[in-house]
């Protein structure tokens, strides 16, 4: 059993245990009731494993059904545990104040009342998050550069990232994303990884020649469509992921550079490639040094990490991966790993980094305080 799987089951199981203890202290269920709840919580803990087993064995309908139940529950449970933790902190503070003052704890701070408050808040947040995940935002910014001739017109790049096409992100969600892409009228379309999330076979969730690929292929970008791998391309099966991406009209950049007018796009594989046994590609700094001088250099890289050896060799890095945490307050934990988890920042060498919040969802089909994004970047002459 992998370290990731052990860690996931431990953390997710702990969340269920915490919710179970708080529920029990609030309502004191009978032995039979506690047993039923416990069994349900165990089933929900292992639901993500059941989803993958069904998906890998071609039981797409069963996988989808379990995914809707299991992943919505995952998001709701995270929100519930976050709310319960907040109420427990308030309860502890109230208990300390009452102990010092010799008064009784207010009834509103009792186990049942605080559990009910947390439950209402988490259910309300879940409902809101379901609709927020479907409200595609556009983020637009302009980059000025002396590397474009003064007479040049602006070049528009549209970025999608972390769409996670698979069991839950299907035609309806992709249609909403592509509507924003089409409205922007891109000269160039880029995908910065995790376009896919599901297995790619006729019995599974995605067909290489299916409707989703055709929908993506219908987007026209006169100067090119480029993509890089995310970690989920390797989880889905890299050969089939590349086939799907190519069928969708993208050129996959795996340690390669492509010219698009006065711009250049250099793409690197996600570090997940190292787990596949494939040889590592050339360092991104080597790839960037080989790019023709005078071009506006754009680095496509799934994870929002700046390689110190590369900083200063590119003008703009486009990334994703972090989802801005997807469901607050998970945002706070993600920020510990990646200092920039959304928006545009300036690197130490003066280049720019834009991190997309992602266009779809991973796991829970929910977003709370992290709306999905289609990014519009206008590159214009300095004059």
C-alpha positions in Angstrom: 0.0 0.0 0.0 1.5 3.4 -1.0 2.3 6.1 1.4 -0.2 8.4 -0.2 -3.0 5.8 0.2 -2.1 5.3 3.9 -1.9 9.0 4.5 -5.3 9.6 2.8 -7.1 6.9 4.6 -5.7 8.0 7.9 -6.7 11.7 7.4 -10.0 11.0 5.9 -10.8 8.3 8.5 -9.9 10.8 11.2 -12.3 13.3 9.9 -15.1 10.7 10.0 -14.1 9.7 13.5 -14.2 13.3 14.7 -17.6 13.9 13.1 -18.8 10.6 14.6 -17.7 11.6 18.2 -19.3 15.0 17.9 -22.5 13.5 16.6 -22.5 11.0 19.4 -21.9 13.6 22.1 -24.7 15.8 20.7 -27.4 13.1 20.2 -26.3 10.0 22.1 -27.6 7.5 19.5 -28.6 4.0 20.5 -26.1 1.2 20.0 -27.9 0.1 16.9 -28.0 3.7 15.6 -24.3 4.2 16.3 -23.4 0.9 14.6 -25.3 2.0 11.4 -23.7 5.4 11.4 -20.3 3.8 11.9 -20.8 1.4 9.0 -21.9 4.2 6.7 -18.9 6.3 7.7 -16.5 3.4 7.0 -18.1 3.0 3.5 -17.7 6.7 2.8 -14.1 6.5 3.9 -13.3 3.9 1.3 -15.7 5.2 -1.3 -12.8 6.9 -3.3 -11.1 3.5 -3.6 -14.4 1.9 -4.7 -14.8 4.6 -7.4 -11.3 3.9 -8.9 -11.8 0.1 -8.8 -15.1 0.4 -10.7 -13.6 2.9 -13.1 -10.5 0.8 -13.8 -12.6 -2.3 -14.4 -15.0 -0.5 -16.9 -18.0 -0.1 -14.6 -18.5 3.5 -15.6 -22.1 3.9 -14.5 -21.4 2.4 -11.0 -18.3 4.5 -10.7 -20.2 7.7 -11.6 -23.0 6.9 -9.1 -20.6 6.2 -6.2 -18.6 9.3 -7.2 -21.5 11.7 -6.9 -22.4 10.3 -3.5 -18.9 9.9 -2.2 -17.4 13.1 -3.4 -20.3 15.4 -2.5 -20.1 13.7 1.0 -16.3 14.3 1.0 -16.8 18.1 0.5 -19.7 18.3 3.0 -17.7 16.4 5.6 -14.7 18.7 5.2 -16.9 21.7 5.6 -18.7 20.1 8.6 -15.4 19.2 10.4 -14.1 22.8 9.7 -17.3 24.3 11.2 -17.2 21.8 14.2 -13.6 22.7 14.9 -14.4 26.4 14.9 -17.3 25.8 17.3 -15.1 23.6 19.5 -12.6 26.4 19.8 -15.4 28.8 20.8 -16.7 26.2 23.3 -13.2 25.8 24.9 -12.8 29.5 25.2 -16.3 29.8 26.7 -15.6 27.0 29.1 -12.4 28.7 30.2 -14.1 32.0 30.8 -17.0 30.3 32.7 -14.6 28.4 34.9 -12.7 31.5 35.8 -15.9 33.4 36.5 -17.7 30.5 38.3 -20.7 30.7 35.9 -22.4 28.0 33.9 -21.7 27.4 30.2 -24.4 29.0 28.1 -26.8 26.5 26.5 -25.9 27.8 23.1 -22.4 26.4 23.6 -23.6 23.0 24.5 -22.6 20.0 22.4 -26.0 19.7 20.6 -26.5 23.3 19.8 -22.9 23.8 18.4 -23.3 20.6 16.4 -26.6 21.8 14.9 -25.0 25.2 14.1 -22.1 23.5 12.4 -24.4 21.2 10.5 -26.5 24.1 9.2 -23.5 26.1 8.2 -21.8 23.2 6.4 -25.0 22.2 4.5 -25.6 25.8 3.4 -21.9 26.1 2.3 -22.2 22.8 0.3 -25.3 24.0 -1.6 -23.6 27.4 -2.3 -20.4 25.5 -3.3 -22.2 23.4 -5.8 -23.4 26.5 -7.7 -20.1 28.3 -7.3 -18.3 25.4 -9.0 -20.5 26.0 -12.1 -20.1 29.8 -12.2 -17.1 30.1 -14.6 -15.2 33.4 -14.0 -12.9 35.1 -16.5 -9.7 36.6 -15.2 -8.0 39.1 -17.5 -4.6 40.8 -17.4 -2.3 42.5 -19.8 1.4 42.0 -20.3 3.4 44.7 -22.0 6.7 43.8 -23.6 9.4 45.4 -25.8 9.8 42.0 -27.5 6.8 42.8 -29.7 7.3 45.4 -32.5 5.5 48.7 -31.7 3.3 48.1 -34.8 2.1 44.7 -33.6 -1.5 44.2 -32.5 -2.1 42.5 -29.2 -1.9 38.7 -29.0 -4.5 37.1 -26.9 -3.8 33.9 -24.9 -6.6 32.0 -23.2 -5.6 29.6 -20.4 -7.6 26.7 -19.1 -6.3 24.5 -16.4 -7.3 21.6 -14.1 -10.5 20.9 -16.0 -10.4 17.3 -14.7 -12.6 15.7 -17.4 -13.8 12.4 -16.0 -16.6 11.0 -14.0 -18.2 14.2 -12.8 -16.9 16.9 -15.1 -18.6 16.0 -18.4 -20.2 17.7 -21.4 -22.3 20.2 -19.5 -19.5 21.6 -17.4 -17.1 21.6 -20.4 -19.7 23.5 -22.5 -19.8 26.2 -19.9 -16.0 26.5 -19.8 -15.7 26.6 -23.6 -18.4 29.2 -23.9 -16.1 31.6 -22.0 -13.1 30.5 -24.2 -15.0 31.1 -27.4 -16.3 34.5 -26.2 -12.7 35.6 -25.6 -11.7 34.8 -29.3 -8.2 33.5 -28.5 -5.2 33.7 -30.8 -3.7 31.0 -28.7 -5.3 28.4 -26.3 -3.2 26.7 -23.6 -4.0 23.9 -21.1 -1.7 23.9 -18.1 -2.3 20.3 -17.1 -5.0 18.0 -15.5 -7.2 18.3 -18.5 -8.2 14.7 -17.7 -9.0 12.9 -14.6 -10.6 9.6 -15.7 -9.6 6.4 -17.4 -9.7 6.5 -21.2 -11.3 3.4 -22.7 -14.6 2.5 -24.3 -15.8 0.8 -21.2 -14.5 3.5 -19.0 -15.4 7.2 -18.5 -13.8 8.8 -21.5 -13.4 7.8 -25.1 -10.4 9.2 -27.0 -12.7 9.8 -30.0 -15.7 10.9 -28.0 -17.8 14.0 -27.7 -15.5 15.7 -25.2 -12.5 15.7 -27.5 -14.7 17.0 -30.4 -15.9 19.9 -28.2 -12.4 20.9 -27.4 -11.3 20.4 -31.0 -14.1 22.9 -32.1 -12.2 25.7 -30.5 -10.1 27.5 -33.1 -6.9 29.4 -32.2 -5.1 30.8 -35.2 -1.6 30.8 -33.6 -1.9 27.4 -32.0 -3.2 25.3 -29.1 -0.6 23.9 -26.6 -0.9 21.7 -23.6 1.3 20.2 -20.9 0.9 17.3 -18.6 -0.4 17.5 -15.1 -0.2 14.8 -12.5 -3.6 13.5 -13.4 -2.6 12.8 -17.0 -0.2 10.2 -15.6 -2.8 8.8 -13.2 -5.3 8.5 -16.1 -2.7 6.7 -18.4 -0.2 8.9 -20.2 -0.4 7.3 -23.7 -4.2 7.6 -23.8 -4.1 11.1 -22.3 -1.8 12.2 -25.1 -4.1 10.6 -27.6 -7.1 12.5 -26.2 -5.2 15.8 -26.0 -4.1 15.5 -29.6 -7.6 14.6 -30.7 -8.7 17.7 -29.0 -6.5 19.8 -31.2 -3.6 20.5 -28.8 0.0 20.1 -29.3 1.5 18.4 -26.2 4.7 20.0 -25.1 6.8 17.5 -23.2 10.1 19.1 -22.7 9.7 21.0 -26.0 9.3 24.5 -27.4 6.9 25.8 -30.0 6.9 29.1 -31.8 3.7 31.1 -32.2 4.3 34.3 -34.0 6.7 36.4 -31.9 6.0 34.2 -28.8 7.5 30.9 -27.8 5.9 28.3 -25.6 8.1 25.9 -23.6 6.3 23.0 -21.8 7.6 20.6 -19.2 6.2 17.4 -17.8 4.7 17.3 -14.3 7.0 15.7 -11.7 4.5 12.8 -11.6 6.4 11.5 -14.7 9.1 10.3 -12.3 6.7 7.7 -10.8 6.1 6.1 -14.2 9.7 4.9 -14.9 10.0 7.3 -17.9 13.3 9.1 -18.2 13.3 12.6 -17.0 13.4 15.3 -19.7 15.8 18.1 -20.1 15.8 20.7 -17.3 13.5 23.6 -18.1 16.5 26.0 -17.8 18.2 24.2 -20.6 15.1 24.3 -22.8 14.6 28.0 -22.2 18.2 28.9 -23.0 17.8 27.2 -26.3 14.9 29.4 -27.3 15.6 32.0 -30.0 16.6 35.4 -28.6 14.1 38.2 -28.9 11.0 36.0 -28.5 8.6 36.6 -25.6 9.1 33.4 -23.7 6.2 31.7 -22.0 6.8 28.6 -19.7 3.8 26.2 -19.4 4.3 24.3 -16.1 1.5 22.6 -14.2 2.7 23.2 -10.6 3.1 26.9 -9.5 6.8 26.4 -8.6 9.6 28.7 -9.7 12.9 27.0 -10.5 15.7 29.4 -9.4 17.8 28.2 -12.4 15.0 29.1 -14.8 13.9 32.4 -13.2 14.9 35.2 -15.6 15.0 32.9 -18.6 11.3 33.3 -19.3 8.9 36.3 -19.3 5.7 34.6 -18.2 5.0 31.3 -16.5 1.4 29.9 -16.6 0.5 27.3 -14.0 -2.4 25.7 -12.2 -2.6 22.7 -9.9 -3.4 24.5 -6.6 -7.2 25.2 -7.3 -6.8 28.0 -4.7 -7.6 25.1 -2.3 -11.0 24.6 -4.0 -12.8 24.5 -0.7 -12.0 27.0 2.0 -10.4 26.6 4.6 -8.3 24.0 2.7 -6.9 27.1 1.0 -4.8 27.9 4.1 -3.2 24.4 3.9 -2.4 24.7 0.2 -0.8 28.1 0.7 1.8 26.4 3.1 2.9 24.4 0.1 2.6 27.0 -2.7 3.1 30.7 -1.8 1.1 31.7 -4.9 -2.0 29.7 -5.3 -4.0 32.1 -7.6 -3.6 35.3 -9.4 -0.5 37.0 -10.8 2.8 37.6 -9.1 6.3 38.9 -9.9 9.2 36.5 -9.5 12.6 37.4 -7.9 14.1 38.0 -11.4 11.2 40.2 -12.5 9.3 37.7 -14.6 5.6 37.1 -14.1 3.8 34.1 -12.8 0.1 33.5 -13.2 -1.6 30.7 -11.3 -5.1 29.7 -12.4 -7.6 28.6 -9.8 -8.6 25.9 -12.3 -11.6 25.6 -14.6 -13.1 22.4 -13.2 -13.1 20.5 -9.9 -11.2 17.5 -8.5 -12.9 15.1 -6.2 -15.9 17.0 -4.7 -17.8 18.8 -7.5 -17.8 21.8 -5.2 -15.9 25.1 -4.8 -16.1 27.4 -1.8 -14.5 30.8 -2.0 -12.4 29.6 -5.0 -14.5 30.1 -8.2 -13.4 28.4 -11.4 -11.4 30.4 -13.9 -10.8 30.9 -17.5 -7.8 33.2 -17.9 -7.4 35.8 -20.7 -3.8 37.2 -21.2 -3.3 40.0 -23.7 0.4 40.4 -24.7 0.9 43.9 -26.1 3.8 46.0 -27.3 5.4 48.3 -24.7 4.7 51.4 -26.8 
